[in-house]
């Protein structure tokens, strides 16, 4: 490590004419060395655009744009992902980035200093360019949002697209040089009926059939891995009134998601308790309490013993314009003594190895879906990372997780395993604050016995409800503080 720092001190100033990363004082946090993002911005000769409460920070050196997201171990440099050694943190209102931040960013935003051209032999005749390789489709993903539907094609190499038509009931996008088998994806999100991939000579053709009138199509590309992102924008409609007073929008729509279902039983206890049955019962109990006492509209992603693909759960919440998404699960562990409750929110960086294992277990449900990812390189976390919609709600999600976790541990008097973060596929794409609650371990014989008791299930439901009620109270209070009437000066 000392040798690496020495090299960075000697070489980086020669290449970039700027202060070397090692010249910045480091801060020890969570056992890692960090530097203040504001100091890094000064080295890059730009200013830090961020607030202590925000989820993202921006730097704009030399016309480039660097996007830094709280709690993520990946940044974007001009839209291209760059992996960091550790997640970005905010401590006491100060943004912190891993020590290697500048060494990763500088080569991408500053030109290398001009040097004397080396003496070489006369240049040889230009080589013939090898024919480009065929572009193959590794994965196709869809997500529905309140204002648009997104289709992402992950490919073996960069893909060029041309929108041939987007008027009327169908949009056609030509995918240049793409080799892919024909397939049809049923969407049915109230905007798009289906998406059909067809062959068209040496290209492929994506036909998107709308349920009504189509809207604008926006295309963009991402790297690592190569992806083509197609956003189909819903036609602008008048926003229905939601009982606004002085600009205040109260929390009104809650989606509760009972994990697993149908052929996916989830975790199974030693005495045969199935997670899918347990969480459906608890979810229904929470729904009844919330509808009766919170004055909110409660919707269930499933209200019976049937299977719902992970992506369809948050897509349903987005379509219904939900204010909160709460997924209820039960835990499992090879150590039968494991006990307690824990609550998660979405992040690319897991809190610890245990959180990573829980996410991996829940994400494995993807393999049970009718159309699992066709790529051997498929990674559920990667499927989340291309879609950063949830990052804007990350702070609110962490607040919701903390309130619900506190309510459950205080009411149920069981071990508090804490609020954690991990890459849960079921939370990816939620256009609202979203959390996943693990209400106990069915693999623990003692906890399984309690979880079978209907009275205890009612206690769990009341604890979750109490947390949601407390969060709604704080949410509505913040909304009132931010309303125009609250900010306007009062007449004396």
Buried (B, 14 or more C-beta within 10 A) or exposed (E): EEEEBEEBBEEBBEBBEBBBBBBBEBBEEEEBBBBBBBBBBBBBEBEBEBEEEBBBBBBBBEEBEBBBBBBBBBBBBEEEBBEBBBBBBBEEEBBBBBBBBBBBBBBEBBEEEEEEEEEEEEEEEEEEEEEEEEBBBBBBBBBBBBBBBBBBBBBBEEBBBEBEEBEEEBBBBBBEBBBBEEEEBEBBBEBBBBBBBBEBEEBBBBBBBBBEEBBEBEEEBBEEBBBBBBBBBBEEEEEEEEEEEEEBBBBBBBBBBBBBBEEBEBBBBEEEBBBBBBBBBBBBBBBEBBEEEBEBBBBBBBBEBEBBBBBBBBBBBBBBBBBBBBBBBBBBBEEBEBBBBBBBBBBBBBBEEBBBBBBBBBBEBBEBBEEEBBBEEBBBBBBBBBBBBBBBBBBBBBBBBBBBBBBBBEBBEBBBBBBBBBBBBBBBBBBBBBBBBBBBBBBBEEBBBBBBEEEBBBBBBBBBBBBBBBBBEEBBEEBBEEBEEEEEEEEE
